[in-house]
C-alpha cells in the first residue's frame, strides 16, 4: 500500500485511479484525478 500525498488515503499502487507522477526521483500515487491535479497545482515543477 502507498499513501496519496494529497488526501493521505492508503491505496494499492496497482489500482491507483489517479495514476502516478515521479518528481525528483520520488514516485507518487494518487487515489483520484482530482488529487493528482491538486498535487500538480501545488508543485508546478511536477509533470
Residue, then its C-alpha position, 0 to 999 in steps of 0.5 A: x500500500x502507498x499513501x496519496x500525498x494529497x488526501x493521505x488515503x492508503x491505496x494499492x499502487x496497482x489500482x491507483x485511479x489517479x495514476x502516478x507522477x515521479x518528481x525528483x526521483x520520488x514516485x507518487x500515487x494518487x487515489x483520484x484525478x482530482x488529487x493528482x491535479x491538486x498535487x500538480x497545482x501545488x508543485x508546478x515543477x511536477x509533470 
